[in-house]
Amino acid sequence: METLIGLRVDVDTFRGTKQGVPALCELFRKHSIKASFFFSVGPDNMGRHLWRLLKPAFLWKMLRTKAASLYGWDIILMGTMWPGPGIGKHLGQVIKACDAEGHETGFHAWDHQRWQSKIDKFSSDDIYKELKQGIDSLTAITGKAPVSSAAPGWKGNAKTLLEKEKFKFKYSSDTRGDSIFMPQLDGKTLETVQIPVTLPTYDEMLGRDGVTNENYNERMLALLRPGKLNILTIHAEAEGNLCLAMFDEFIQKATAKGFRFTTMGEVLEKTPKPYPVCGITLNENFPGREGWIACQAGL
Ligand SMILES: [Zn+2]
């Protein structure tokens, strides 16, 4: 029996939207795949984010992942010397075309960099405004409200989850974990189901434990779990660019092993209820990542 892989495409930057999204749409067309895209629609200040993180651990990661070739120097510099360009404002047609092709459209961020770096300082009101601005913008682009949301960098805490409840998403994906679950905060179960990401990302894997571009696909294939929840996050900036051919090969090999790539919405539909109720922990030591990220508790 086939096992589904929920495919989550995070789109963080201007260039990722402009080049990576059409490239991935073409790849998905070739394989008759529908995926879940999560768009960033406000200013692209990721360059500022990358500079802010210039410290030894991050430099090492830059070298490991060849961030400059991955993102391009224009992206690294973007937002450092001039205000970042509005992604939705300039590239709304790309987002609209992706949605019109039948992919699932979710909300990732208004300002990805600001969410990732300042979320700890955000009040509930700040969070609501950031969400509202981005969701309104995405709704105007596609003509319908996004079905889901995914927090930038898995920065989801009690405040962000509570504010997201107001938008009545079909599901949210703010956590890393093992199974679809209903998040519980302070003894209260939320209404929006969480679909956690189960697999590591390219930038988390590469350069660690002997992982190279040559053995990356084999290592990832070994992590797929027949009969269980498999959710993979790819990035328009990586798999939609320099890693496109490698990802194409991964799709072929995983398909040959009996897996089928699809939207997270379909994975949710095919997963029988009731979903377990789980807390959320903020993990400071997640392999390959900086700072805390939200995880399904009890794993
Ligand atoms: Zn992101």
py3Dmol code that shows the C-alpha trace and the ligand (Angstrom):
import py3Dmol

protein = """\
ATOM      1  CA  MET A   1       0.000   0.000   0.000  1.00  0.00           C
ATOM      2  CA  GLU A   2       1.244   3.470  -0.805  1.00  0.00           C
ATOM      3  CA  THR A   3       2.286   5.885   1.927  1.00  0.00           C
ATOM      4  CA  LEU A   4       1.674   9.604   1.471  1.00  0.00           C
ATOM      5  CA  ILE A   5       4.348  12.264   1.867  1.00  0.00           C
ATOM      6  CA  GLY A   6       2.849  15.659   2.668  1.00  0.00           C
ATOM      7  CA  LEU A   7       4.898  18.165   0.732  1.00  0.00           C
ATOM      8  CA  ARG A   8       5.306  21.556   2.359  1.00  0.00           C
ATOM      9  CA  VAL A   9       7.000  24.204   0.217  1.00  0.00           C
ATOM     10  CA  ASP A  10       8.215  27.205   2.225  1.00  0.00           C
ATOM     11  CA  VAL A  11       8.720  30.343   0.178  1.00  0.00           C
ATOM     12  CA  ASP A  12      10.812  32.836   2.144  1.00  0.00           C
ATOM     13  CA  THR A  13      12.220  35.357  -0.327  1.00  0.00           C
ATOM     14  CA  PHE A  14      11.616  37.481  -3.401  1.00  0.00           C
ATOM     15  CA  ARG A  15      13.928  35.357  -5.523  1.00  0.00           C
ATOM     16  CA  GLY A  16      12.484  32.112  -4.185  1.00  0.00           C
ATOM     17  CA  THR A  17       9.035  33.301  -5.264  1.00  0.00           C
ATOM     18  CA  LYS A  18      10.144  34.614  -8.630  1.00  0.00           C
ATOM     19  CA  GLN A  19      12.334  31.688  -9.722  1.00  0.00           C
ATOM     20  CA  GLY A  20      11.854  28.802  -7.308  1.00  0.00           C
ATOM     21  CA  VAL A  21       8.053  28.646  -7.329  1.00  0.00           C
ATOM     22  CA  PRO A  22       7.673  28.383 -11.146  1.00  0.00           C
ATOM     23  CA  ALA A  23      10.532  25.846 -11.267  1.00  0.00           C
ATOM     24  CA  LEU A  24       8.879  23.672  -8.620  1.00  0.00           C
ATOM     25  CA  CYS A  25       5.459  24.000 -10.289  1.00  0.00           C
ATOM     26  CA  GLU A  26       7.008  22.692 -13.492  1.00  0.00           C
ATOM     27  CA  LEU A  27       8.626  19.786 -11.644  1.00  0.00           C
ATOM     28  CA  PHE A  28       5.334  18.948  -9.926  1.00  0.00           C
ATOM     29  CA  ARG A  29       3.519  19.074 -13.269  1.00  0.00           C
ATOM     30  CA  LYS A  30       6.006  16.557 -14.656  1.00  0.00           C
ATOM     31  CA  HIS A  31       5.297  14.174 -11.763  1.00  0.00           C
ATOM     32  CA  SER A  32       1.554  14.989 -11.468  1.00  0.00           C
ATOM     33  CA  ILE A  33       2.056  16.170  -7.885  1.00  0.00           C
ATOM     34  CA  LYS A  34       0.037  18.710  -5.960  1.00  0.00           C
ATOM     35  CA  ALA A  35       1.829  20.316  -3.016  1.00  0.00           C
ATOM     36  CA  SER A  36       1.149  22.791  -0.203  1.00  0.00           C
ATOM     37  CA  PHE A  37       2.863  26.150  -0.738  1.00  0.00           C
ATOM     38  CA  PHE A  38       3.379  28.588   2.123  1.00  0.00           C
ATOM     39  CA  PHE A  39       4.026  32.110   0.898  1.00  0.00           C
ATOM     40  CA  SER A  40       5.757  35.117   2.403  1.00  0.00           C
ATOM     41  CA  VAL A  41       4.052  38.190   0.980  1.00  0.00           C
ATOM     42  CA  GLY A  42       5.485  41.287   2.677  1.00  0.00           C
ATOM     43  CA  PRO A  43       8.953  42.862   2.421  1.00  0.00           C
ATOM     44  CA  ASP A  44      11.931  40.600   1.739  1.00  0.00           C
ATOM     45  CA  ASN A  45      14.376  41.495   4.497  1.00  0.00           C
ATOM     46  CA  MET A  46      16.054  38.103   4.595  1.00  0.00           C
ATOM     47  CA  GLY A  47      19.405  39.714   3.825  1.00  0.00           C
ATOM     48  CA  ARG A  48      19.180  41.608   7.084  1.00  0.00           C
ATOM     49  CA  HIS A  49      18.347  38.343   8.795  1.00  0.00           C
ATOM     50  CA  LEU A  50      21.418  36.615   7.375  1.00  0.00           C
ATOM     51  CA  TRP A  51      23.731  39.457   8.402  1.00  0.00           C
ATOM     52  CA  ARG A  52      22.266  39.604  11.870  1.00  0.00           C
ATOM     53  CA  LEU A  53      23.147  35.965  12.300  1.00  0.00           C
ATOM     54  CA  LEU A  54      26.776  36.390  11.316  1.00  0.00           C
ATOM     55  CA  LYS A  55      28.291  34.555  14.207  1.00  0.00           C
ATOM     56  CA  PRO A  56      30.508  31.462  14.272  1.00  0.00           C
ATOM     57  CA  ALA A  57      27.746  28.858  14.228  1.00  0.00           C
ATOM     58  CA  PHE A  58      25.997  30.600  11.410  1.00  0.00           C
ATOM     59  CA  LEU A  59      29.175  31.148   9.424  1.00  0.00           C
ATOM     60  CA  TRP A  60      29.808  27.436   9.683  1.00  0.00           C
ATOM     61  CA  LYS A  61      26.321  26.770   8.398  1.00  0.00           C
ATOM     62  CA  MET A  62      26.896  29.207   5.530  1.00  0.00           C
ATOM     63  CA  LEU A  63      29.979  27.257   4.555  1.00  0.00           C
ATOM     64  CA  ARG A  64      28.272  23.911   4.977  1.00  0.00           C
ATOM     65  CA  THR A  65      25.321  24.825   2.822  1.00  0.00           C
ATOM     66  CA  LYS A  66      27.093  27.225   0.493  1.00  0.00           C
ATOM     67  CA  ALA A  67      24.451  29.788   1.425  1.00  0.00           C
ATOM     68  CA  ALA A  68      25.839  32.378  -0.959  1.00  0.00           C
ATOM     69  CA  SER A  69      25.360  30.128  -3.956  1.00  0.00           C
ATOM     70  CA  LEU A  70      22.086  28.850  -2.538  1.00  0.00           C
ATOM     71  CA  TYR A  71      20.492  32.212  -1.895  1.00  0.00           C
ATOM     72  CA  GLY A  72      22.605  34.445  -4.126  1.00  0.00           C
ATOM     73  CA  TRP A  73      24.463  37.490  -2.929  1.00  0.00           C
ATOM     74  CA  ASP A  74      21.609  39.751  -3.984  1.00  0.00           C
ATOM     75  CA  ILE A  75      19.384  37.961  -1.448  1.00  0.00           C
ATOM     76  CA  ILE A  76      22.023  38.089   1.272  1.00  0.00           C
ATOM     77  CA  LEU A  77      22.472  41.810   0.695  1.00  0.00           C
ATOM     78  CA  MET A  78      18.786  42.517   0.202  1.00  0.00           C
ATOM     79  CA  GLY A  79      17.355  44.518   3.058  1.00  0.00           C
ATOM     80  CA  THR A  80      20.752  45.466   4.409  1.00  0.00           C
ATOM     81  CA  MET A  81      21.235  48.639   2.422  1.00  0.00           C
ATOM     82  CA  TRP A  82      17.757  49.307   1.134  1.00  0.00           C
ATOM     83  CA  PRO A  83      14.262  48.320   2.238  1.00  0.00           C
ATOM     84  CA  GLY A  84      13.285  44.859   1.020  1.00  0.00           C
ATOM     85  CA  PRO A  85      10.865  44.733  -1.918  1.00  0.00           C
ATOM     86  CA  GLY A  86       7.255  43.678  -1.337  1.00  0.00           C
ATOM     87  CA  ILE A  87       6.947  40.091  -2.541  1.00  0.00           C
ATOM     88  CA  GLY A  88       3.174  39.979  -2.946  1.00  0.00           C
ATOM     89  CA  LYS A  89       3.120  43.442  -4.489  1.00  0.00           C
ATOM     90  CA  HIS A  90       5.566  42.545  -7.261  1.00  0.00           C
ATOM     91  CA  LEU A  91       5.064  38.804  -7.651  1.00  0.00           C
ATOM     92  CA  GLY A  92       1.351  38.330  -6.990  1.00  0.00           C
ATOM     93  CA  GLN A  93       0.932  36.760 -10.427  1.00  0.00           C
ATOM     94  CA  VAL A  94       3.394  33.968  -9.577  1.00  0.00           C
ATOM     95  CA  ILE A  95       1.488  33.154  -6.382  1.00  0.00           C
ATOM     96  CA  LYS A  96      -1.845  33.338  -8.187  1.00  0.00           C
ATOM     97  CA  ALA A  97      -0.658  31.031 -10.989  1.00  0.00           C
ATOM     98  CA  CYS A  98       0.585  28.475  -8.460  1.00  0.00           C
ATOM     99  CA  ASP A  99      -2.765  28.541  -6.655  1.00  0.00           C
ATOM    100  CA  ALA A 100      -4.686  28.312  -9.958  1.00  0.00           C
ATOM    101  CA  GLU A 101      -2.740  25.179 -10.844  1.00  0.00           C
ATOM    102  CA  GLY A 102      -4.413  23.404  -7.947  1.00  0.00           C
ATOM    103  CA  HIS A 103      -1.676  23.531  -5.335  1.00  0.00           C
ATOM    104  CA  GLU A 104      -2.752  24.282  -1.796  1.00  0.00           C
ATOM    105  CA  THR A 105      -2.060  27.862  -0.739  1.00  0.00           C
ATOM    106  CA  GLY A 106      -0.996  28.549   2.809  1.00  0.00           C
ATOM    107  CA  PHE A 107       0.313  31.584   4.645  1.00  0.00           C
ATOM    108  CA  HIS A 108       3.939  31.641   5.763  1.00  0.00           C
ATOM    109  CA  ALA A 109       4.772  35.223   6.726  1.00  0.00           C
ATOM    110  CA  TRP A 110       4.291  38.898   6.183  1.00  0.00           C
ATOM    111  CA  ASP A 111       7.906  39.772   7.053  1.00  0.00           C
ATOM    112  CA  HIS A 112       9.702  36.419   7.437  1.00  0.00           C
ATOM    113  CA  GLN A 113      12.837  37.974   8.876  1.00  0.00           C
ATOM    114  CA  ARG A 114      10.950  40.007  11.489  1.00  0.00           C
ATOM    115  CA  TRP A 115       8.892  37.014  12.634  1.00  0.00           C
ATOM    116  CA  GLN A 116      11.933  34.784  12.942  1.00  0.00           C
ATOM    117  CA  SER A 117      14.099  37.282  14.808  1.00  0.00           C
ATOM    118  CA  LYS A 118      11.587  39.240  16.905  1.00  0.00           C
ATOM    119  CA  ILE A 119       8.785  36.849  17.755  1.00  0.00           C
ATOM    120  CA  ASP A 120       9.869  36.596  21.402  1.00  0.00           C
ATOM    121  CA  LYS A 121       9.319  40.345  21.775  1.00  0.00           C
ATOM    122  CA  PHE A 122       5.995  40.464  19.900  1.00  0.00           C
ATOM    123  CA  SER A 123       2.837  41.174  21.896  1.00  0.00           C
ATOM    124  CA  SER A 124      -0.342  39.290  20.986  1.00  0.00           C
ATOM    125  CA  ASP A 125      -1.475  42.439  19.213  1.00  0.00           C
ATOM    126  CA  ASP A 126       1.753  42.631  17.160  1.00  0.00           C
ATOM    127  CA  ILE A 127       1.291  38.992  16.157  1.00  0.00           C
ATOM    128  CA  TYR A 128      -2.323  39.522  15.143  1.00  0.00           C
ATOM    129  CA  LYS A 129      -1.370  42.553  13.006  1.00  0.00           C
ATOM    130  CA  GLU A 130       1.473  40.672  11.315  1.00  0.00           C
ATOM    131  CA  LEU A 131      -0.853  37.755  10.534  1.00  0.00           C
ATOM    132  CA  LYS A 132      -3.748  39.948   9.406  1.00  0.00           C
ATOM    133  CA  GLN A 133      -1.633  42.046   7.067  1.00  0.00           C
ATOM    134  CA  GLY A 134      -0.136  38.976   5.401  1.00  0.00           C
ATOM    135  CA  ILE A 135      -3.339  36.962   5.214  1.00  0.00           C
ATOM    136  CA  ASP A 136      -5.282  39.925   3.762  1.00  0.00           C
ATOM    137  CA  SER A 137      -2.567  40.401   1.167  1.00  0.00           C
ATOM    138  CA  LEU A 138      -2.524  36.709   0.206  1.00  0.00           C
ATOM    139  CA  THR A 139      -6.339  36.649   0.072  1.00  0.00           C
ATOM    140  CA  ALA A 140      -6.320  39.636  -2.295  1.00  0.00           C
ATOM    141  CA  ILE A 141      -3.818  37.874  -4.564  1.00  0.00           C
ATOM    142  CA  THR A 142      -5.584  34.514  -4.900  1.00  0.00           C
ATOM    143  CA  GLY A 143      -9.158  35.670  -4.317  1.00  0.00           C
ATOM    144  CA  LYS A 144      -9.652  33.293  -1.396  1.00  0.00           C
ATOM    145  CA  ALA A 145      -8.443  32.932   2.171  1.00  0.00           C
ATOM    146  CA  PRO A 146      -5.365  30.688   2.634  1.00  0.00           C
ATOM    147  CA  VAL A 147      -6.399  27.252   3.887  1.00  0.00           C
ATOM    148  CA  SER A 148      -3.483  26.877   6.259  1.00  0.00           C
ATOM    149  CA  SER A 149      -0.458  28.500   7.856  1.00  0.00           C
ATOM    150  CA  ALA A 150       3.109  27.576   8.761  1.00  0.00           C
ATOM    151  CA  ALA A 151       5.219  29.670  11.129  1.00  0.00           C
ATOM    152  CA  PRO A 152       8.590  30.875   9.757  1.00  0.00           C
ATOM    153  CA  GLY A 153      11.428  28.823  11.207  1.00  0.00           C
ATOM    154  CA  TRP A 154       9.001  26.815  13.389  1.00  0.00           C
ATOM    155  CA  LYS A 155       8.704  29.856  15.632  1.00  0.00           C
ATOM    156  CA  GLY A 156       5.333  29.031  17.121  1.00  0.00           C
ATOM    157  CA  ASN A 157       4.598  29.708  20.781  1.00  0.00           C
ATOM    158  CA  ALA A 158       1.476  29.952  22.935  1.00  0.00           C
ATOM    159  CA  LYS A 159       0.823  33.538  21.818  1.00  0.00           C
ATOM    160  CA  THR A 160       1.183  32.875  18.093  1.00  0.00           C
ATOM    161  CA  LEU A 161      -0.977  29.743  18.251  1.00  0.00           C
ATOM    162  CA  LEU A 162      -3.728  31.612  20.091  1.00  0.00           C
ATOM    163  CA  GLU A 163      -3.705  34.495  17.578  1.00  0.00           C
ATOM    164  CA  LYS A 164      -3.770  32.056  14.664  1.00  0.00           C
ATOM    165  CA  GLU A 165      -6.940  30.486  16.068  1.00  0.00           C
ATOM    166  CA  LYS A 166      -8.787  33.668  15.023  1.00  0.00           C
ATOM    167  CA  PHE A 167      -8.217  32.884  11.334  1.00  0.00           C
ATOM    168  CA  LYS A 168      -9.889  29.445  11.417  1.00  0.00           C
ATOM    169  CA  PHE A 169      -7.323  27.642   9.281  1.00  0.00           C
ATOM    170  CA  LYS A 170      -8.102  24.077   8.185  1.00  0.00           C
ATOM    171  CA  TYR A 171      -4.741  23.185   9.743  1.00  0.00           C
ATOM    172  CA  SER A 172      -1.487  24.791  10.846  1.00  0.00           C
ATOM    173  CA  SER A 173       2.067  23.512  10.610  1.00  0.00           C
ATOM    174  CA  ASP A 174       4.131  25.307  13.236  1.00  0.00           C
ATOM    175  CA  THR A 175       5.848  22.357  14.842  1.00  0.00           C
ATOM    176  CA  ARG A 176       8.224  19.446  14.353  1.00  0.00           C
ATOM    177  CA  GLY A 177       6.879  16.126  15.492  1.00  0.00           C
ATOM    178  CA  ASP A 178       5.641  12.674  14.730  1.00  0.00           C
ATOM    179  CA  SER A 179       1.865  12.625  14.229  1.00  0.00           C
ATOM    180  CA  ILE A 180      -1.063  14.914  13.463  1.00  0.00           C
ATOM    181  CA  PHE A 181      -2.317  16.298  16.781  1.00  0.00           C
ATOM    182  CA  MET A 182      -4.573  18.778  18.542  1.00  0.00           C
ATOM    183  CA  PRO A 183      -2.359  21.261  20.410  1.00  0.00           C
ATOM    184  CA  GLN A 184      -3.053  21.889  24.047  1.00  0.00           C
ATOM    185  CA  LEU A 185      -2.040  25.087  25.868  1.00  0.00           C
ATOM    186  CA  ASP A 186      -2.500  25.542  29.609  1.00  0.00           C
ATOM    187  CA  GLY A 187      -4.941  22.648  29.709  1.00  0.00           C
ATOM    188  CA  LYS A 188      -7.052  24.056  26.878  1.00  0.00           C
ATOM    189  CA  THR A 189      -7.242  22.208  23.542  1.00  0.00           C
ATOM    190  CA  LEU A 190      -7.126  24.463  20.480  1.00  0.00           C
ATOM    191  CA  GLU A 191      -9.485  24.058  17.521  1.00  0.00           C
ATOM    192  CA  THR A 192      -6.853  24.140  14.783  1.00  0.00           C
ATOM    193  CA  VAL A 193      -5.153  20.827  14.147  1.00  0.00           C
ATOM    194  CA  GLN A 194      -1.324  20.759  13.875  1.00  0.00           C
ATOM    195  CA  ILE A 195       0.429  18.879  11.084  1.00  0.00           C
ATOM    196  CA  PRO A 196       4.037  18.706  12.305  1.00  0.00           C
ATOM    197  CA  VAL A 197       6.989  18.348   9.975  1.00  0.00           C
ATOM    198  CA  THR A 198       8.512  14.910  10.524  1.00  0.00           C
ATOM    199  CA  LEU A 199      11.582  15.057   8.254  1.00  0.00           C
ATOM    200  CA  PRO A 200      14.696  17.259   8.432  1.00  0.00           C
ATOM    201  CA  THR A 201      15.277  20.074   5.928  1.00  0.00           C
ATOM    202  CA  TYR A 202      18.157  20.292   3.462  1.00  0.00           C
ATOM    203  CA  ASP A 203      20.010  22.966   5.416  1.00  0.00           C
ATOM    204  CA  GLU A 204      19.656  20.958   8.633  1.00  0.00           C
ATOM    205  CA  MET A 205      21.041  17.774   7.092  1.00  0.00           C
ATOM    206  CA  LEU A 206      23.849  18.962   4.875  1.00  0.00           C
ATOM    207  CA  GLY A 207      27.314  18.904   6.432  1.00  0.00           C
ATOM    208  CA  ARG A 208      26.177  17.004   9.523  1.00  0.00           C
ATOM    209  CA  ASP A 209      27.031  13.327  10.146  1.00  0.00           C
ATOM    210  CA  GLY A 210      28.827  13.059   6.841  1.00  0.00           C
ATOM    211  CA  VAL A 211      25.873  14.165   4.707  1.00  0.00           C
ATOM    212  CA  THR A 212      26.897  15.575   1.325  1.00  0.00           C
ATOM    213  CA  ASN A 213      25.017  16.379  -1.859  1.00  0.00           C
ATOM    214  CA  GLU A 214      26.147  12.987  -3.132  1.00  0.00           C
ATOM    215  CA  ASN A 215      24.531  10.913  -0.370  1.00  0.00           C
ATOM    216  CA  TYR A 216      21.741  13.316   0.622  1.00  0.00           C
ATOM    217  CA  ASN A 217      18.934  11.519  -1.208  1.00  0.00           C
ATOM    218  CA  GLU A 218      19.924   8.109   0.134  1.00  0.00           C
ATOM    219  CA  ARG A 219      19.957   9.457   3.693  1.00  0.00           C
ATOM    220  CA  MET A 220      16.560  11.089   3.211  1.00  0.00           C
ATOM    221  CA  LEU A 221      15.036   7.958   1.653  1.00  0.00           C
ATOM    222  CA  ALA A 222      16.152   6.010   4.726  1.00  0.00           C
ATOM    223  CA  LEU A 223      14.204   8.435   6.935  1.00  0.00           C
ATOM    224  CA  LEU A 224      10.859   7.872   5.171  1.00  0.00           C
ATOM    225  CA  ARG A 225       8.455   5.814   7.275  1.00  0.00           C
ATOM    226  CA  PRO A 226       6.053   3.445   5.490  1.00  0.00           C
ATOM    227  CA  GLY A 227       2.562   3.555   6.972  1.00  0.00           C
ATOM    228  CA  LYS A 228       3.266   6.556   9.184  1.00  0.00           C
ATOM    229  CA  LEU A 229       3.055  10.350   8.933  1.00  0.00           C
ATOM    230  CA  ASN A 230       5.688  11.762   6.561  1.00  0.00           C
ATOM    231  CA  ILE A 231       5.813  15.539   6.157  1.00  0.00           C
ATOM    232  CA  LEU A 232       8.682  17.071   4.218  1.00  0.00           C
ATOM    233  CA  THR A 233       9.547  20.775   4.075  1.00  0.00           C
ATOM    234  CA  ILE A 234      11.416  21.969   1.028  1.00  0.00           C
ATOM    235  CA  HIS A 235      12.370  25.570   0.238  1.00  0.00           C
ATOM    236  CA  ALA A 236      11.707  27.409  -3.013  1.00  0.00           C
ATOM    237  CA  GLU A 237      15.199  28.902  -2.479  1.00  0.00           C
ATOM    238  CA  ALA A 238      16.929  25.487  -2.336  1.00  0.00           C
ATOM    239  CA  GLU A 239      14.958  22.643  -3.952  1.00  0.00           C
ATOM    240  CA  GLY A 240      13.468  25.188  -6.397  1.00  0.00           C
ATOM    241  CA  ASN A 241      16.939  26.333  -7.397  1.00  0.00           C
ATOM    242  CA  LEU A 242      20.322  24.598  -7.029  1.00  0.00           C
ATOM    243  CA  CYS A 243      18.840  21.413  -5.540  1.00  0.00           C
ATOM    244  CA  LEU A 244      16.133  21.010  -8.205  1.00  0.00           C
ATOM    245  CA  ALA A 245      17.718  18.091 -10.077  1.00  0.00           C
ATOM    246  CA  MET A 246      18.553  16.342  -6.812  1.00  0.00           C
ATOM    247  CA  PHE A 247      14.984  16.781  -5.598  1.00  0.00           C
ATOM    248  CA  ASP A 248      13.637  15.489  -8.918  1.00  0.00           C
ATOM    249  CA  GLU A 249      15.667  12.331  -8.345  1.00  0.00           C
ATOM    250  CA  PHE A 250      14.398  12.088  -4.758  1.00  0.00           C
ATOM    251  CA  ILE A 251      10.797  12.206  -6.007  1.00  0.00           C
ATOM    252  CA  GLN A 252      11.512   9.398  -8.480  1.00  0.00           C
ATOM    253  CA  LYS A 253      13.238   7.198  -5.924  1.00  0.00           C
ATOM    254  CA  ALA A 254      10.648   7.738  -3.192  1.00  0.00           C
ATOM    255  CA  THR A 255       7.856   7.042  -5.685  1.00  0.00           C
ATOM    256  CA  ALA A 256       9.581   3.805  -6.716  1.00  0.00           C
ATOM    257  CA  LYS A 257       9.615   2.805  -3.034  1.00  0.00           C
ATOM    258  CA  GLY A 258       5.827   3.172  -2.783  1.00  0.00           C
ATOM    259  CA  PHE A 259       5.485   6.735  -1.526  1.00  0.00           C
ATOM    260  CA  ARG A 260       3.234   9.349  -3.095  1.00  0.00           C
ATOM    261  CA  PHE A 261       3.766  13.108  -2.724  1.00  0.00           C
ATOM    262  CA  THR A 262       0.687  15.212  -2.099  1.00  0.00           C
ATOM    263  CA  THR A 263      -0.749  18.217  -0.269  1.00  0.00           C
ATOM    264  CA  MET A 264      -0.818  18.322   3.493  1.00  0.00           C
ATOM    265  CA  GLY A 265      -4.580  18.767   3.146  1.00  0.00           C
ATOM    266  CA  GLU A 266      -4.884  15.324   1.550  1.00  0.00           C
ATOM    267  CA  VAL A 267      -2.687  13.785   4.247  1.00  0.00           C
ATOM    268  CA  LEU A 268      -5.005  15.299   6.859  1.00  0.00           C
ATOM    269  CA  GLU A 269      -8.106  14.002   5.076  1.00  0.00           C
ATOM    270  CA  LYS A 270      -6.707  10.484   4.899  1.00  0.00           C
ATOM    271  CA  THR A 271      -5.603  10.385   8.547  1.00  0.00           C
ATOM    272  CA  PRO A 272      -8.361   8.917  10.708  1.00  0.00           C
ATOM    273  CA  LYS A 273      -9.630  10.884  13.709  1.00  0.00           C
ATOM    274  CA  PRO A 274      -9.489  11.328  16.617  1.00  0.00           C
ATOM    275  CA  TYR A 275      -6.114  13.054  16.615  1.00  0.00           C
ATOM    276  CA  PRO A 276      -4.216  12.827  19.902  1.00  0.00           C
ATOM    277  CA  VAL A 277      -4.072  15.905  22.133  1.00  0.00           C
ATOM    278  CA  CYS A 278      -0.470  17.001  22.771  1.00  0.00           C
ATOM    279  CA  GLY A 279       1.319  19.902  24.376  1.00  0.00           C
ATOM    280  CA  ILE A 280       3.982  21.959  22.636  1.00  0.00           C
ATOM    281  CA  THR A 281       7.550  22.354  23.861  1.00  0.00           C
ATOM    282  CA  LEU A 282      10.083  24.942  22.734  1.00  0.00           C
ATOM    283  CA  ASN A 283      13.209  22.948  21.938  1.00  0.00           C
ATOM    284  CA  GLU A 284      16.502  24.883  22.196  1.00  0.00           C
ATOM    285  CA  ASN A 285      18.650  22.027  20.923  1.00  0.00           C
ATOM    286  CA  PHE A 286      17.095  20.893  17.690  1.00  0.00           C
ATOM    287  CA  PRO A 287      19.801  19.402  15.432  1.00  0.00           C
ATOM    288  CA  GLY A 288      20.948  21.808  12.728  1.00  0.00           C
ATOM    289  CA  ARG A 289      18.881  24.792  13.898  1.00  0.00           C
ATOM    290  CA  GLU A 290      19.584  28.008  15.782  1.00  0.00           C
ATOM    291  CA  GLY A 291      17.528  29.055  18.815  1.00  0.00           C
ATOM    292  CA  TRP A 292      14.263  27.471  19.895  1.00  0.00           C
ATOM    293  CA  ILE A 293      11.717  25.780  17.683  1.00  0.00           C
ATOM    294  CA  ALA A 294       8.249  24.459  18.498  1.00  0.00           C
ATOM    295  CA  CYS A 295       7.936  20.688  18.889  1.00  0.00           C
ATOM    296  CA  GLN A 296       5.129  18.247  19.607  1.00  0.00           C
ATOM    297  CA  ALA A 297       5.505  17.299  23.284  1.00  0.00           C
ATOM    298  CA  GLY A 298       5.995  13.783  24.555  1.00  0.00           C
ATOM    299  CA  LEU A 299       8.196  12.385  21.835  1.00  0.00           C
TER     300      LEU A 299
END
"""
ligand_1 = """\
1
ZN
Zn 10.496 30.057 5.910
"""
view = py3Dmol.view(width=600, height=400)
view.addModel(protein, "pdb")
view.setStyle({"model": 0}, {"cartoon": {"style": "trace"}})
view.addModel(ligand_1, "xyz")
view.setStyle({"model": 1}, {"stick": {}})
view.zoomTo()
view.show()
